[in-house]
Amino acid sequence: RYNENVPVCERHVSPATKDKVCKRDGVKDRTNYLVDHFFPLSLGGSNSEKNLWCEPKSLNTAPQEYKLYEELKNGTKNQADVLFEIKMLKTKIITDLNRGI
């Protein structure tokens, strides 16, 4: 699948874990949020609470992540670089949300 041996993890996050993550992130009503993986499973992320976040549905990061998957798949970027870019993308989103931007 990728040039690097990226482990694959099965997607399963219980409703109780989703509630716990949203509470941690200060989200009281999940209606406008998705509990998503900060680092995607397909790039070696896990189902641990530390790797989950409440992503506003209006901020779909999938297109940016897909572009990075493709770069990893075709060998133009390595896993560490892709994970760093995802961290920067999502950290900026969280910072902007906290500042009300």
C-alpha positions as CSV (number, residue, x, y, z in Angstrom):
1,R,0.0,0.0,0.0
2,Y,2.7,2.5,1.0
3,N,6.5,2.3,0.5
4,E,6.8,2.3,4.3
5,N,5.3,-0.3,6.6
6,V,2.5,1.8,8.0
7,P,0.5,-0.3,10.5
8,V,-3.3,-0.6,9.9
9,C,-5.7,-0.3,12.8
10,E,-9.4,-1.3,12.8
11,R,-11.8,1.7,13.1
12,H,-13.9,1.4,16.2
13,V,-14.6,4.1,18.7
14,S,-17.4,3.4,21.2
15,P,-20.1,6.0,21.8
16,A,-18.9,6.3,25.4
17,T,-15.4,7.1,24.2
18,K,-16.8,9.7,21.8
19,D,-18.7,11.3,24.7
20,K,-15.5,11.4,26.8
21,V,-13.5,13.0,24.0
22,C,-16.1,15.6,23.4
23,K,-16.3,16.4,27.1
24,R,-12.5,16.7,27.2
25,D,-12.6,19.1,24.2
26,G,-15.3,21.2,25.7
27,V,-18.0,20.1,23.2
28,K,-21.4,19.6,24.9
29,D,-23.5,18.8,21.8
30,R,-21.9,16.6,19.1
31,T,-24.5,17.6,16.5
32,N,-22.1,19.8,14.6
33,Y,-19.0,17.7,15.3
34,L,-17.4,14.4,14.3
35,V,-15.2,12.5,16.6
36,D,-12.3,11.9,14.3
37,H,-8.8,10.5,14.4
38,F,-6.2,13.3,14.8
39,F,-3.7,11.1,13.0
40,P,-5.6,8.9,10.5
41,L,-5.7,5.2,11.0
42,S,-4.4,4.8,7.4
43,L,-1.3,6.7,8.4
44,G,-0.5,4.7,11.5
45,G,-2.8,6.5,14.0
46,S,-4.7,4.6,16.7
47,N,-8.1,4.5,18.3
48,S,-6.7,5.8,21.7
49,E,-8.4,8.8,23.2
50,K,-5.1,10.8,22.8
51,N,-5.6,10.4,19.0
52,L,-9.2,11.5,18.9
53,W,-10.6,15.0,18.6
54,C,-14.0,16.7,18.0
55,E,-13.7,18.0,14.5
56,P,-16.3,20.6,13.5
57,K,-18.3,19.1,10.5
58,S,-17.8,22.4,8.7
59,L,-14.0,21.9,8.7
60,N,-13.6,18.7,6.6
61,T,-9.9,17.9,6.6
62,A,-10.3,14.9,4.4
63,P,-9.3,16.6,1.1
64,Q,-6.0,17.7,2.6
65,E,-5.4,14.3,4.2
66,Y,-6.1,12.5,1.0
67,K,-3.5,14.6,-0.8
68,L,-1.0,13.6,1.8
69,Y,-2.0,9.9,1.5
70,E,-1.3,10.1,-2.2
71,E,2.1,11.7,-1.6
72,L,3.0,9.0,0.8
73,K,1.7,6.3,-1.5
74,N,3.7,7.6,-4.5
75,G,6.8,8.0,-2.4
76,T,7.2,11.8,-2.7
77,K,6.8,12.2,1.1
78,N,7.6,9.8,4.0
79,Q,5.3,9.0,6.9
80,A,7.1,11.3,9.4
81,D,6.7,14.3,7.0
82,V,3.0,13.5,6.3
83,L,2.2,13.1,10.1
84,F,4.0,16.4,10.7
85,E,1.9,18.2,8.1
86,I,-1.3,16.7,9.5
87,K,-0.3,17.9,13.0
88,M,0.4,21.4,11.7
89,L,-3.0,21.5,9.8
90,K,-5.1,20.3,12.8
91,T,-3.2,22.3,15.4
92,K,-3.9,25.5,13.3
93,I,-7.6,24.6,13.2
94,I,-7.7,24.1,16.9
95,T,-5.8,27.3,17.6
96,D,-8.2,29.2,15.3
97,L,-11.2,27.7,16.9
98,N,-10.0,28.6,20.4
99,R,-9.3,32.2,19.2
100,G,-12.8,32.4,17.6
101,I,-11.6,32.7,14.0
